[in-house]
Amino acid sequence: MFVPGDDLIFQLESGFGLLRLLAVDGEGSETVWHLLAYDEFFPDVESAELRLAQTKPLPIREPHLALTNRAFERTPTARLGNRPVTDDELVAYNAWLNSERSVSDRSALLMLGIR
């Protein structure tokens, strides 16, 4: 099971990308997954892990994606590790909490225009 703070990796034909789990709301089929998408790709998993270990922040492609449980399940990811979620990372999520709270039923990769 994934938890907030998890760094998630996904594979493309040309390499690997990273997502970060910011928060999880609800339960079961009503779960909403909140992700941050980084805008950097890596040739292999080891390069991604090394980059995450650096103190220099990764460029962000999308600061917040809200996905239905079904959409999250259709986003093929694996857990690389877990780090505490920072207040800066939660800015877009907190703005979502105070908005119309739209949630997508499209996978994160489709929302990012990657697939």
C-alpha positions in Angstrom: 0.0 0.0 0.0 1.2 3.5 -0.9 1.4 6.3 1.7 2.0 10.0 1.6 5.7 10.8 1.0 6.2 7.9 -1.3 8.4 8.5 -4.3 6.9 6.5 -7.2 8.6 5.6 -10.5 7.0 4.8 -13.8 8.6 3.5 -17.0 8.3 4.9 -20.5 9.9 3.6 -23.7 12.6 6.2 -23.4 13.3 6.0 -19.7 11.8 6.5 -16.3 9.8 9.4 -14.6 9.0 10.2 -11.0 5.8 11.0 -9.2 5.3 11.8 -5.5 2.3 10.9 -3.4 1.3 14.0 -1.4 -1.9 12.8 0.2 -4.7 10.2 0.2 -8.3 11.0 0.9 -11.2 8.6 1.4 -11.3 4.9 1.4 -11.9 2.0 -1.0 -13.3 2.9 -4.4 -13.9 6.5 -3.1 -10.2 7.1 -2.5 -8.7 10.2 -4.1 -4.9 10.1 -4.7 -2.9 13.4 -4.8 0.3 13.4 -6.8 3.1 15.7 -7.7 4.8 15.1 -11.0 8.4 15.8 -11.6 9.7 17.1 -15.0 12.8 15.1 -15.3 13.4 11.7 -16.9 16.1 9.1 -16.2 17.8 6.3 -18.2 17.4 3.8 -15.3 16.0 3.3 -11.8 19.4 3.8 -10.2 19.8 7.3 -11.8 16.4 8.3 -10.4 17.3 7.1 -6.9 20.6 9.0 -7.0 18.8 12.2 -8.1 16.2 11.9 -5.3 19.0 11.6 -2.8 20.5 15.0 -3.9 19.5 18.1 -2.0 18.8 20.2 -5.1 15.1 20.1 -5.8 13.8 18.4 -8.9 11.9 20.5 -11.4 8.2 20.1 -11.1 6.0 19.4 -14.2 2.7 19.4 -12.3 2.4 20.4 -8.6 -0.9 18.6 -8.0 -2.9 15.9 -9.7 -6.1 14.6 -8.0 -6.9 11.1 -9.3 -9.8 8.7 -8.6 -8.8 5.3 -7.2 -9.5 3.7 -10.7 -7.2 6.3 -12.4 -4.4 5.7 -9.8 -4.6 2.0 -10.3 -4.2 2.6 -14.1 -1.0 4.6 -13.4 1.7 1.9 -13.5 4.1 2.8 -10.7 6.5 1.2 -8.2 7.6 2.7 -4.9 11.2 3.8 -4.6 11.2 5.1 -1.1 9.5 7.6 1.3 10.4 11.1 2.4 8.4 13.5 4.6 6.1 15.7 2.5 7.1 19.3 2.9 4.8 22.4 3.3 6.0 23.7 -0.1 4.9 20.4 -1.8 1.5 20.8 -0.2 0.7 24.3 -1.5 -1.1 23.2 -4.6 -2.9 20.4 -2.7 -4.1 22.9 -0.1 -5.3 25.2 -2.9 -7.3 22.2 -4.3 -8.9 21.7 -0.9 -10.2 25.2 -1.0 -11.5 24.9 -4.6 -14.1 23.0 -6.6 -12.1 19.8 -5.9 -12.1 18.4 -9.3 -10.8 14.8 -9.5 -9.7 13.1 -12.7 -10.6 9.6 -13.8 -7.6 9.6 -16.3 -4.3 8.1 -15.4 -1.5 10.4 -14.3 0.4 9.7 -17.5 -2.5 10.7 -19.6 -3.1 13.8 -17.6 0.6 14.8 -18.1 0.3 14.1 -21.9 2.9 11.4 -21.7 0.7 8.5 -23.0 
